[in-house]
């Protein structure tokens, strides 16, 4: 299929950048952005590229298997590593910079692998639109000298989807899938039990409602705040459907189940936070107001 007029030049810039990096390790979540980077790395670098997927308790069910299948489809070497962000108290306390600690763990583990895998550069899937969101993980990337080839080639999220579609990647229209910890309200400790509860609730709702996009937000006092697209709201108020959902979420340990009438929107947890300057280093943040810009939650 033909690409939009400006996209071929961006695609070629992306491929040229990756080819110039030498041997490349892609931080590969299986999301649309890192999948396009992995595909581009395979085209540009051939066997000098590897995709590395991090797994932990915050990874939603099925995401590892999807990443493995995508890597096979692309033809890129694939490694799976376990990360231990749940052993970090700064991560568990779930302040607005939680993603900084998660990405620091990821990039530290990837750096440890570089000599073993004999690769030169770590790259991630951040795109140009991410610069306007609150993404503390970007600070971790800078500290670990991780390159963001989509940003350097000036590809937006729309560009990424167009390129994925042109390359025949089946996830070209995949919704964003941030880690399960992003569903836990800031200040409420991230625990394995809570992320598992959210995962099971979302998997149930996807089966029950046949929806691709939804969130179960874990608020304080074991309250579940369910977000679905506005068009799907009437389906959840049907008596029989409502009763099945309430019974299941109570069984999972939620004491209260609420339906968010604003509907599904990425990053809704950030709406309770004040605006701050985004480029403040982690040590500097300790003496400044912690908060976030309004925007989408960070993706893993």
C-alpha positions as protocol buffer text, in pm:
chain_id: "A"
residue {
  index: 1
  type: UNK
  ca { x: 0 y: 0 z: 0 }
}
residue {
  index: 2
  type: UNK
  ca { x: 129 y: 354 z: -74 }
}
residue {
  index: 3
  type: UNK
  ca { x: 266 y: 552 z: 218 }
}
residue {
  index: 4
  type: UNK
  ca { x: 166 y: 912 z: 298 }
}
residue {
  index: 5
  type: UNK
  ca { x: 394 y: 1156 z: 113 }
}
residue {
  index: 6
  type: UNK
  ca { x: 628 y: 1245 z: 399 }
}
residue {
  index: 7
  type: UNK
  ca { x: 660 y: 895 z: 542 }
}
residue {
  index: 8
  type: UNK
  ca { x: 906 y: 730 z: 297 }
}
residue {
  index: 9
  type: UNK
  ca { x: 1174 y: 983 z: 390 }
}
residue {
  index: 10
  type: UNK
  ca { x: 1113 y: 922 z: 761 }
}
residue {
  index: 11
  type: UNK
  ca { x: 1123 y: 545 z: 705 }
}
residue {
  index: 12
  type: UNK
  ca { x: 1454 y: 573 z: 521 }
}
residue {
  index: 13
  type: UNK
  ca { x: 1593 y: 796 z: 796 }
}
residue {
  index: 14
  type: UNK
  ca { x: 1487 y: 535 z: 1054 }
}
residue {
  index: 15
  type: UNK
  ca { x: 1660 y: 256 z: 863 }
}
residue {
  index: 16
  type: UNK
  ca { x: 1974 y: 463 z: 811 }
}
residue {
  index: 17
  type: UNK
  ca { x: 1991 y: 549 z: 1180 }
}
residue {
  index: 18
  type: UNK
  ca { x: 1960 y: 187 z: 1287 }
}
residue {
  index: 19
  type: UNK
  ca { x: 2215 y: 71 z: 1031 }
}
residue {
  index: 20
  type: UNK
  ca { x: 2459 y: 325 z: 1171 }
}
residue {
  index: 21
  type: UNK
  ca { x: 2412 y: 211 z: 1531 }
}
residue {
  index: 22
  type: UNK
  ca { x: 2604 y: -112 z: 1473 }
}
residue {
  index: 23
  type: UNK
  ca { x: 2470 y: -410 z: 1666 }
}
residue {
  index: 24
  type: UNK
  ca { x: 2130 y: -321 z: 1811 }
}
residue {
  index: 25
  type: UNK
  ca { x: 1928 y: -453 z: 2106 }
}
residue {
  index: 26
  type: UNK
  ca { x: 1560 y: -349 z: 2091 }
}
residue {
  index: 27
  type: UNK
  ca { x: 1367 y: -311 z: 2416 }
}
residue {
  index: 28
  type: UNK
  ca { x: 1072 y: -506 z: 2279 }
}
residue {
  index: 29
  type: UNK
  ca { x: 738 y: -503 z: 2461 }
}
residue {
  index: 30
  type: UNK
  ca { x: 535 y: -626 z: 2165 }
}
residue {
  index: 31
  type: UNK
  ca { x: 348 y: -295 z: 2149 }
}
residue {
  index: 32
  type: UNK
  ca { x: 310 y: -125 z: 1814 }
}
residue {
  index: 33
  type: UNK
  ca { x: 602 y: 115 z: 1862 }
}
residue {
  index: 34
  type: UNK
  ca { x: 867 y: -136 z: 1966 }
}
residue {
  index: 35
  type: UNK
  ca { x: 738 y: -380 z: 1702 }
}
residue {
  index: 36
  type: UNK
  ca { x: 803 y: -125 z: 1427 }
}
residue {
  index: 37
  type: UNK
  ca { x: 1149 y: -59 z: 1569 }
}
residue {
  index: 38
  type: UNK
  ca { x: 1219 y: -433 z: 1579 }
}
residue {
  index: 39
  type: UNK
  ca { x: 1104 y: -472 z: 1219 }
}
residue {
  index: 40
  type: UNK
  ca { x: 1315 y: -175 z: 1110 }
}
residue {
  index: 41
  type: UNK
  ca { x: 1616 y: -312 z: 1299 }
}
residue {
  index: 42
  type: UNK
  ca { x: 1577 y: -648 z: 1127 }
}
residue {
  index: 43
  type: UNK
  ca { x: 1563 y: -477 z: 786 }
}
residue {
  index: 44
  type: UNK
  ca { x: 1852 y: -241 z: 856 }
}
residue {
  index: 45
  type: UNK
  ca { x: 2079 y: -461 z: 1067 }
}
residue {
  index: 46
  type: UNK
  ca { x: 1988 y: -818 z: 980 }
}
residue {
  index: 47
  type: UNK
  ca { x: 2144 y: -1062 z: 1225 }
}
residue {
  index: 48
  type: UNK
  ca { x: 2305 y: -772 z: 1411 }
}
residue {
  index: 49
  type: UNK
  ca { x: 1968 y: -702 z: 1577 }
}
residue {
  index: 50
  type: UNK
  ca { x: 1802 y: -872 z: 1872 }
}
residue {
  index: 51
  type: UNK
  ca { x: 1469 y: -805 z: 2044 }
}
residue {
  index: 52
  type: UNK
  ca { x: 1463 y: -836 z: 2423 }
}
residue {
  index: 53
  type: UNK
  ca { x: 1135 y: -864 z: 2613 }
}
residue {
  index: 54
  type: UNK
  ca { x: 1119 y: -806 z: 2988 }
}
residue {
  index: 55
  type: UNK
  ca { x: 866 y: -1005 z: 3188 }
}
residue {
  index: 56
  type: UNK
  ca { x: 749 y: -944 z: 3543 }
}
residue {
  index: 57
  type: UNK
  ca { x: 428 y: -951 z: 3744 }
}
residue {
  index: 58
  type: UNK
  ca { x: 321 y: -623 z: 3582 }
}
residue {
  index: 59
  type: UNK
  ca { x: 297 y: -776 z: 3234 }
}
residue {
  index: 60
  type: UNK
  ca { x: -62 y: -845 z: 3129 }
}
residue {
  index: 61
  type: UNK
  ca { x: -167 y: -1199 z: 3039 }
}
residue {
  index: 62
  type: UNK
  ca { x: -86 y: -1294 z: 2681 }
}
residue {
  index: 63
  type: UNK
  ca { x: 163 y: -1012 z: 2619 }
}
residue {
  index: 64
  type: UNK
  ca { x: 471 y: -1234 z: 2640 }
}
residue {
  index: 65
  type: UNK
  ca { x: 323 y: -1487 z: 2400 }
}
residue {
  index: 66
  type: UNK
  ca { x: 226 y: -1212 z: 2156 }
}
residue {
  index: 67
  type: UNK
  ca { x: 577 y: -1067 z: 2168 }
}
residue {
  index: 68
  type: UNK
  ca { x: 725 y: -1409 z: 2095 }
}
residue {
  index: 69
  type: UNK
  ca { x: 493 y: -1456 z: 1797 }
}
residue {
  index: 70
  type: UNK
  ca { x: 570 y: -1110 z: 1659 }
}
residue {
  index: 71
  type: UNK
  ca { x: 944 y: -1172 z: 1685 }
}
residue {
  index: 72
  type: UNK
  ca { x: 901 y: -1496 z: 1490 }
}
residue {
  index: 73
  type: UNK
  ca { x: 699 y: -1313 z: 1227 }
}
residue {
  index: 74
  type: UNK
  ca { x: 962 y: -1040 z: 1194 }
}
residue {
  index: 75
  type: UNK
  ca { x: 1244 y: -1295 z: 1189 }
}
residue {
  index: 76
  type: UNK
  ca { x: 1446 y: -1121 z: 1460 }
}
residue {
  index: 77
  type: UNK
  ca { x: 1634 y: -1304 z: 1734 }
}
residue {
  index: 78
  type: UNK
  ca { x: 1432 y: -1285 z: 2055 }
}
residue {
  index: 79
  type: UNK
  ca { x: 1540 y: -1302 z: 2418 }
}
residue {
  index: 80
  type: UNK
  ca { x: 1320 y: -1293 z: 2728 }
}
residue {
  index: 81
  type: UNK
  ca { x: 1454 y: -1161 z: 3058 }
}
residue {
  index: 82
  type: UNK
  ca { x: 1297 y: -1128 z: 3401 }
}
residue {
  index: 83
  type: UNK
  ca { x: 1305 y: -790 z: 3571 }
}
residue {
  index: 84
  type: UNK
  ca { x: 1274 y: -735 z: 3944 }
}
residue {
  index: 85
  type: UNK
  ca { x: 1116 y: -392 z: 3983 }
}
residue {
  index: 86
  type: UNK
  ca { x: 886 y: -540 z: 4250 }
}
residue {
  index: 87
  type: UNK
  ca { x: 1192 y: -573 z: 4475 }
}
residue {
  index: 88
  type: UNK
  ca { x: 1245 y: -195 z: 4465 }
}
residue {
  index: 89
  type: UNK
  ca { x: 1064 y: -4 z: 4746 }
}
residue {
  index: 90
  type: UNK
  ca { x: 1067 y: 313 z: 4534 }
}
residue {
  index: 91
  type: UNK
  ca { x: 868 y: 129 z: 4267 }
}
residue {
  index: 92
  type: UNK
  ca { x: 628 y: -31 z: 4513 }
}
residue {
  index: 93
  type: UNK
  ca { x: 531 y: 297 z: 4678 }
}
residue {
  index: 94
  type: UNK
  ca { x: 379 y: 403 z: 4344 }
}
residue {
  index: 95
  type: UNK
  ca { x: 468 y: 770 z: 4331 }
}
residue {
  index: 96
  type: UNK
  ca { x: 410 y: 950 z: 3998 }
}
residue {
  index: 97
  type: UNK
  ca { x: 768 y: 862 z: 3894 }
}
residue {
  index: 98
  type: UNK
  ca { x: 705 y: 487 z: 3928 }
}
residue {
  index: 99
  type: UNK
  ca { x: 787 y: 432 z: 3561 }
}
residue {
  index: 100
  type: UNK
  ca { x: 1132 y: 585 z: 3612 }
}
residue {
  index: 101
  type: UNK
  ca { x: 1220 y: 304 z: 3852 }
}
residue {
  index: 102
  type: UNK
  ca { x: 1072 y: 40 z: 3622 }
}
residue {
  index: 103
  type: UNK
  ca { x: 1265 y: 161 z: 3318 }
}
residue {
  index: 104
  type: UNK
  ca { x: 1583 y: 199 z: 3524 }
}
residue {
  index: 105
  type: UNK
  ca { x: 1555 y: -169 z: 3614 }
}
residue {
  index: 106
  type: UNK
  ca { x: 1490 y: -263 z: 3250 }
}
residue {
  index: 107
  type: UNK
  ca { x: 1776 y: -64 z: 3103 }
}
residue {
  index: 108
  type: UNK
  ca { x: 2017 y: -177 z: 3376 }
}
residue {
  index: 109
  type: UNK
  ca { x: 1939 y: -539 z: 3292 }
}
residue {
  index: 110
  type: UNK
  ca { x: 1979 y: -471 z: 2920 }
}
residue {
  index: 111
  type: UNK
  ca { x: 2316 y: -303 z: 2983 }
}
residue {
  index: 112
  type: UNK
  ca { x: 2429 y: -615 z: 3166 }
}
residue {
  index: 113
  type: UNK
  ca { x: 2336 y: -820 z: 2859 }
}
residue {
  index: 114
  type: UNK
  ca { x: 2521 y: -607 z: 2606 }
}
residue {
  index: 115
  type: UNK
  ca { x: 2862 y: -771 z: 2656 }
}
residue {
  index: 116
  type: UNK
  ca { x: 2702 y: -1117 z: 2666 }
}
residue {
  index: 117
  type: UNK
  ca { x: 2504 y: -1064 z: 2346 }
}
residue {
  index: 118
  type: UNK
  ca { x: 2785 y: -856 z: 2192 }
}
residue {
  index: 119
  type: UNK
  ca { x: 2560 y: -564 z: 2102 }
}
residue {
  index: 120
  type: UNK
  ca { x: 2653 y: -197 z: 2097 }
}
residue {
  index: 121
  type: UNK
  ca { x: 2336 y: 9 z: 2138 }
}
residue {
  index: 122
  type: UNK
  ca { x: 2001 y: -25 z: 2319 }
}
residue {
  index: 123
  type: UNK
  ca { x: 1702 y: 129 z: 2141 }
}
residue {
  index: 124
  type: UNK
  ca { x: 1344 y: 179 z: 2258 }
}
residue {
  index: 125
  type: UNK
  ca { x: 1009 y: 246 z: 2092 }
}
residue {
  index: 126
  type: UNK
  ca { x: 942 y: 602 z: 2206 }
}
residue {
  index: 127
  type: UNK
  ca { x: 785 y: 807 z: 1926 }
}
residue {
  index: 128
  type: UNK
  ca { x: 765 y: 1181 z: 1864 }
}
residue {
  index: 129
  type: UNK
  ca { x: 424 y: 1219 z: 2032 }
}
residue {
  index: 130
  type: UNK
  ca { x: 561 y: 1076 z: 2357 }
}
residue {
  index: 131
  type: UNK
  ca { x: 757 y: 1394 z: 2421 }
}
residue {
  index: 132
  type: UNK
  ca { x: 434 y: 1572 z: 2515 }
}
residue {
  index: 133
  type: UNK
  ca { x: 326 y: 1309 z: 2769 }
}
residue {
  index: 134
  type: UNK
  ca { x: 440 y: 1256 z: 3126 }
}
residue {
  index: 135
  type: UNK
  ca { x: 688 y: 975 z: 3077 }
}
residue {
  index: 136
  type: UNK
  ca { x: 945 y: 953 z: 3357 }
}
residue {
  index: 137
  type: UNK
  ca { x: 1085 y: 646 z: 3183 }
}
residue {
  index: 138
  type: UNK
  ca { x: 1234 y: 881 z: 2924 }
}
residue {
  index: 139
  type: UNK
  ca { x: 1463 y: 1020 z: 3195 }
}
residue {
  index: 140
  type: UNK
  ca { x: 1583 y: 666 z: 3266 }
}
residue {
  index: 141
  type: UNK
  ca { x: 1651 y: 620 z: 2894 }
}
residue {
  index: 142
  type: UNK
  ca { x: 1866 y: 933 z: 2886 }
}
residue {
  index: 143
  type: UNK
  ca { x: 2061 y: 823 z: 3191 }
}
residue {
  index: 144
  type: UNK
  ca { x: 2137 y: 486 z: 3029 }
}
residue {
  index: 145
  type: UNK
  ca { x: 2215 y: 631 z: 2685 }
}
residue {
  index: 146
  type: UNK
  ca { x: 1924 y: 446 z: 2524 }
}
residue {
  index: 147
  type: UNK
  ca { x: 1849 y: 570 z: 2173 }
}
residue {
  index: 148
  type: UNK
  ca { x: 1498 y: 646 z: 2050 }
}
residue {
  index: 149
  type: UNK
  ca { x: 1517 y: 604 z: 1671 }
}
residue {
  index: 150
  type: UNK
  ca { x: 1149 y: 682 z: 1611 }
}
residue {
  index: 151
  type: UNK
  ca { x: 1195 y: 1022 z: 1775 }
}
residue {
  index: 152
  type: UNK
  ca { x: 1524 y: 1083 z: 1596 }
}
residue {
  index: 153
  type: UNK
  ca { x: 1356 y: 1003 z: 1263 }
}
residue {
  index: 154
  type: UNK
  ca { x: 1058 y: 1224 z: 1363 }
}
residue {
  index: 155
  type: UNK
  ca { x: 792 y: 953 z: 1343 }
}
residue {
  index: 156
  type: UNK
  ca { x: 462 y: 1026 z: 1517 }
}
residue {
  index: 157
  type: UNK
  ca { x: 223 y: 761 z: 1646 }
}
residue {
  index: 158
  type: UNK
  ca { x: 20 y: 794 z: 1325 }
}
residue {
  index: 159
  type: UNK
  ca { x: 338 y: 745 z: 1121 }
}
residue {
  index: 160
  type: UNK
  ca { x: 422 y: 434 z: 1322 }
}
residue {
  index: 161
  type: UNK
  ca { x: 81 y: 280 z: 1255 }
}
residue {
  index: 162
  type: UNK
  ca { x: 100 y: 364 z: 883 }
}
residue {
  index: 163
  type: UNK
  ca { x: 445 y: 209 z: 858 }
}
residue {
  index: 164
  type: UNK
  ca { x: 337 y: -101 z: 1050 }
}
residue {
  index: 165
  type: UNK
  ca { x: 41 y: -143 z: 816 }
}
residue {
  index: 166
  type: UNK
  ca { x: 263 y: -105 z: 510 }
}
residue {
  index: 167
  type: UNK
  ca { x: 503 y: -366 z: 650 }
}
residue {
  index: 168
  type: UNK
  ca { x: 217 y: -609 z: 710 }
}
residue {
  index: 169
  type: UNK
  ca { x: 249 y: -618 z: 1087 }
}
residue {
  index: 170
  type: UNK
  ca { x: -73 y: -761 z: 1232 }
}
residue {
  index: 171
  type: UNK
  ca { x: -68 y: -529 z: 1533 }
}
residue {
  index: 172
  type: UNK
  ca { x: -69 y: -207 z: 1327 }
}
residue {
  index: 173
  type: UNK
  ca { x: -395 y: -104 z: 1496 }
}
residue {
  index: 174
  type: UNK
  ca { x: -326 y: -260 z: 1838 }
}
residue {
  index: 175
  type: UNK
  ca { x: -443 y: -37 z: 2124 }
}
residue {
  index: 176
  type: UNK
  ca { x: -185 y: 88 z: 2373 }
}
residue {
  index: 177
  type: UNK
  ca { x: -115 y: -168 z: 2642 }
}
residue {
  index: 178
  type: UNK
  ca { x: 74 y: -10 z: 2933 }
}
residue {
  index: 179
  type: UNK
  ca { x: 183 y: -228 z: 3222 }
}
residue {
  index: 180
  type: UNK
  ca { x: -66 y: -340 z: 3483 }
}
residue {
  index: 181
  type: UNK
  ca { x: 94 y: -123 z: 3750 }
}
residue {
  index: 182
  type: UNK
  ca { x: -32 y: 185 z: 3564 }
}
residue {
  index: 183
  type: UNK
  ca { x: -385 y: 86 z: 3668 }
}
residue {
  index: 184
  type: UNK
  ca { x: -304 y: 128 z: 4039 }
}
residue {
  index: 185
  type: UNK
  ca { x: -387 y: 472 z: 4180 }
}
residue {
  index: 186
  type: UNK
  ca { x: -80 y: 682 z: 4266 }
}
residue {
  index: 187
  type: UNK
  ca { x: 11 y: 649 z: 4632 }
}
residue {
  index: 188
  type: UNK
  ca { x: -155 y: 307 z: 4661 }
}
residue {
  index: 189
  type: UNK
  ca { x: 121 y: 48 z: 4689 }
}
residue {
  index: 190
  type: UNK
  ca { x: 182 y: -169 z: 4387 }
}
residue {
  index: 191
  type: UNK
  ca { x: 160 y: -532 z: 4497 }
}
residue {
  index: 192
  type: UNK
  ca { x: 150 y: -863 z: 4307 }
}
residue {
  index: 193
  type: UNK
  ca { x: -202 y: -925 z: 4441 }
}
residue {
  index: 194
  type: UNK
  ca { x: -333 y: -593 z: 4310 }
}
residue {
  index: 195
  type: UNK
  ca { x: -186 y: -624 z: 3961 }
}
residue {
  index: 196
  type: UNK
  ca { x: -312 y: -983 z: 3935 }
}
residue {
  index: 197
  type: UNK
  ca { x: -659 y: -868 z: 4043 }
}
residue {
  index: 198
  type: UNK
  ca { x: -658 y: -601 z: 3771 }
}
residue {
  index: 199
  type: UNK
  ca { x: -529 y: -847 z: 3509 }
}
residue {
  index: 200
  type: UNK
  ca { x: -799 y: -1105 z: 3584 }
}
residue {
  index: 201
  type: UNK
  ca { x: -1070 y: -837 z: 3590 }
}
residue {
  index: 202
  type: UNK
  ca { x: -966 y: -697 z: 3250 }
}
residue {
  index: 203
  type: UNK
  ca { x: -937 y: -1041 z: 3094 }
}
residue {
  index: 204
  type: UNK
  ca { x: -1288 y: -1124 z: 3217 }
}
residue {
  index: 205
  type: UNK
  ca { x: -1434 y: -798 z: 3084 }
}
residue {
  index: 206
  type: UNK
  ca { x: -1272 y: -846 z: 2743 }
}
residue {
  index: 207
  type: UNK
  ca { x: -1433 y: -1188 z: 2715 }
}
residue {
  index: 208
  type: UNK
  ca { x: -1766 y: -1071 z: 2853 }
}
residue {
  index: 209
  type: UNK
  ca { x: -1792 y: -754 z: 2642 }
}
residue {
  index: 210
  type: UNK
  ca { x: -1577 y: -844 z: 2340 }
}
residue {
  index: 211
  type: UNK
  ca { x: -1394 y: -510 z: 2365 }
}
residue {
  index: 212
  type: UNK
  ca { x: -1036 y: -432 z: 2263 }
}
residue {
  index: 213
  type: UNK
  ca { x: -1000 y: -120 z: 2475 }
}
residue {
  index: 214
  type: UNK
  ca { x: -1092 y: -101 z: 2842 }
}
residue {
  index: 215
  type: UNK
  ca { x: -930 y: -41 z: 3179 }
}
residue {
  index: 216
  type: UNK
  ca { x: -998 y: -151 z: 3533 }
}
residue {
  index: 217
  type: UNK
  ca { x: -848 y: 119 z: 3756 }
}
residue {
  index: 218
  type: UNK
  ca { x: -763 y: 2 z: 4108 }
}
residue {
  index: 219
  type: UNK
  ca { x: -848 y: 289 z: 4341 }
}
residue {
  index: 220
  type: UNK
  ca { x: -811 y: 306 z: 4719 }
}
residue {
  index: 221
  type: UNK
  ca { x: -1041 y: 102 z: 4944 }
}
residue {
  index: 222
  type: UNK
  ca { x: -1046 y: -184 z: 4691 }
}
residue {
  index: 223
  type: UNK
  ca { x: -1262 y: 16 z: 4450 }
}
residue {
  index: 224
  type: UNK
  ca { x: -1263 y: -84 z: 4082 }
}
residue {
  index: 225
  type: UNK
  ca { x: -1325 y: 200 z: 3836 }
}
residue {
  index: 226
  type: UNK
  ca { x: -1418 y: 45 z: 3502 }
}
residue {
  index: 227
  type: UNK
  ca { x: -1350 y: 245 z: 3185 }
}
residue {
  index: 228
  type: UNK
  ca { x: -1496 y: 137 z: 2850 }
}
residue {
  index: 229
  type: UNK
  ca { x: -1560 y: 333 z: 2529 }
}
residue {
  index: 230
  type: UNK
  ca { x: -1865 y: 557 z: 2557 }
}
residue {
  index: 231
  type: UNK
  ca { x: -2057 y: 354 z: 2301 }
}
residue {
  index: 232
  type: UNK
  ca { x: -2025 y: 47 z: 2524 }
}
residue {
  index: 233
  type: UNK
  ca { x: -2157 y: 208 z: 2842 }
}
residue {
  index: 234
  type: UNK
  ca { x: -2521 y: 95 z: 2791 }
}
residue {
  index: 235
  type: UNK
  ca { x: -2407 y: -267 z: 2769 }
}
residue {
  index: 236
  type: UNK
  ca { x: -2268 y: -255 z: 3121 }
}
residue {
  index: 237
  type: UNK
  ca { x: -2592 y: -125 z: 3266 }
}
residue {
  index: 238
  type: UNK
  ca { x: -2790 y: -418 z: 3128 }
}
residue {
  index: 239
  type: UNK
  ca { x: -2905 y: -596 z: 3443 }
}
residue {
  index: 240
  type: UNK
  ca { x: -2776 y: -944 z: 3363 }
}
residue {
  index: 241
  type: UNK
  ca { x: -2440 y: -816 z: 3233 }
}
residue {
  index: 242
  type: UNK
  ca { x: -2401 y: -583 z: 3529 }
}
residue {
  index: 243
  type: UNK
  ca { x: -2473 y: -864 z: 3774 }
}
residue {
  index: 244
  type: UNK
  ca { x: -2213 y: -1094 z: 3616 }
}
residue {
  index: 245
  type: UNK
  ca { x: -1948 y: -822 z: 3619 }
}
residue {
  index: 246
  type: UNK
  ca { x: -2016 y: -720 z: 3978 }
}
residue {
  index: 247
  type: UNK
  ca { x: -2013 y: -1080 z: 4098 }
}
residue {
  index: 248
  type: UNK
  ca { x: -1682 y: -1153 z: 3923 }
}
residue {
  index: 249
  type: UNK
  ca { x: -1505 y: -840 z: 4044 }
}
residue {
  index: 250
  type: UNK
  ca { x: -1627 y: -896 z: 4400 }
}
residue {
  index: 251
  type: UNK
  ca { x: -1495 y: -1251 z: 4378 }
}
residue {
  index: 252
  type: UNK
  ca { x: -1157 y: -1113 z: 4274 }
}
residue {
  index: 253
  type: UNK
  ca { x: -1144 y: -900 z: 4590 }
}
residue {
  index: 254
  type: UNK
  ca { x: -1285 y: -564 z: 4485 }
}
residue {
  index: 255
  type: UNK
  ca { x: -1524 y: -431 z: 4749 }
}
residue {
  index: 256
  type: UNK
  ca { x: -1680 y: -167 z: 4522 }
}
residue {
  index: 257
  type: UNK
  ca { x: -1736 y: -167 z: 4146 }
}
residue {
  index: 258
  type: UNK
  ca { x: -1800 y: 161 z: 3964 }
}
residue {
  index: 259
  type: UNK
  ca { x: -1853 y: 254 z: 3600 }
}
residue {
  index: 260
  type: UNK
  ca { x: -1670 y: 568 z: 3485 }
}
residue {
  index: 261
  type: UNK
  ca { x: -1920 y: 777 z: 3286 }
}
residue {
  index: 262
  type: UNK
  ca { x: -1636 y: 967 z: 3117 }
}
residue {
  index: 263
  type: UNK
  ca { x: -1554 y: 645 z: 2935 }
}
residue {
  index: 264
  type: UNK
  ca { x: -1221 y: 497 z: 2835 }
}
residue {
  index: 265
  type: UNK
  ca { x: -922 y: 729 z: 2810 }
}
residue {
  index: 266
  type: UNK
  ca { x: -552 y: 654 z: 2833 }
}
residue {
  index: 267
  type: UNK
  ca { x: -368 y: 804 z: 3129 }
}
residue {
  index: 268
  type: UNK
  ca { x: -675 y: 897 z: 3331 }
}
residue {
  index: 269
  type: UNK
  ca { x: -480 y: 839 z: 3654 }
}
residue {
  index: 270
  type: UNK
  ca { x: -264 y: 1140 z: 3562 }
}
residue {
  index: 271
  type: UNK
  ca { x: -561 y: 1376 z: 3566 }
}
residue {
  index: 272
  type: UNK
  ca { x: -540 y: 1399 z: 3944 }
}
residue {
  index: 273
  type: UNK
  ca { x: -181 y: 1526 z: 3930 }
}
residue {
  index: 274
  type: UNK
  ca { x: -52 y: 1885 z: 3896 }
}
residue {
  index: 275
  type: UNK
  ca { x: 160 y: 2001 z: 3605 }
}
residue {
  index: 276
  type: UNK
  ca { x: 538 y: 2009 z: 3654 }
}
residue {
  index: 277
  type: UNK
  ca { x: 844 y: 2056 z: 3439 }
}
residue {
  index: 278
  type: UNK
  ca { x: 912 y: 1719 z: 3278 }
}
residue {
  index: 279
  type: UNK
  ca { x: 1292 y: 1734 z: 3242 }
}
residue {
  index: 280
  type: UNK
  ca { x: 1377 y: 1746 z: 3612 }
}
residue {
  index: 281
  type: UNK
  ca { x: 1633 y: 1481 z: 3705 }
}
residue {
  index: 282
  type: UNK
  ca { x: 1528 y: 1223 z: 3969 }
}
residue {
  index: 283
  type: UNK
  ca { x: 1749 y: 1369 z: 4245 }
}
residue {
  index: 284
  type: UNK
  ca { x: 1618 y: 1717 z: 4172 }
}
residue {
  index: 285
  type: UNK
  ca { x: 1261 y: 1590 z: 4191 }
}
residue {
  index: 286
  type: UNK
  ca { x: 1313 y: 1510 z: 4560 }
}
residue {
  index: 287
  type: UNK
  ca { x: 1326 y: 1883 z: 4635 }
}
residue {
  index: 288
  type: UNK
  ca { x: 1050 y: 1983 z: 4396 }
}
residue {
  index: 289
  type: UNK
  ca { x: 682 y: 1917 z: 4371 }
}
residue {
  index: 290
  type: UNK
  ca { x: 625 y: 1571 z: 4230 }
}
residue {
  index: 291
  type: UNK
  ca { x: 355 y: 1552 z: 3973 }
}
residue {
  index: 292
  type: UNK
  ca { x: 278 y: 1499 z: 3613 }
}
residue {
  index: 293
  type: UNK
  ca { x: 166 y: 1661 z: 3294 }
}
residue {
  index: 294
  type: UNK
  ca { x: -172 y: 1554 z: 3171 }
}
residue {
  index: 295
  type: UNK
  ca { x: -123 y: 1277 z: 2920 }
}
residue {
  index: 296
  type: UNK
  ca { x: -107 y: 905 z: 2857 }
}
residue {
  index: 297
  type: UNK
  ca { x: 47 y: 671 z: 3112 }
}
residue {
  index: 298
  type: UNK
  ca { x: 392 y: 536 z: 3038 }
}
residue {
  index: 299
  type: UNK
  ca { x: 408 y: 216 z: 2832 }
}
residue {
  index: 300
  type: UNK
  ca { x: 645 y: -92 z: 2914 }
}
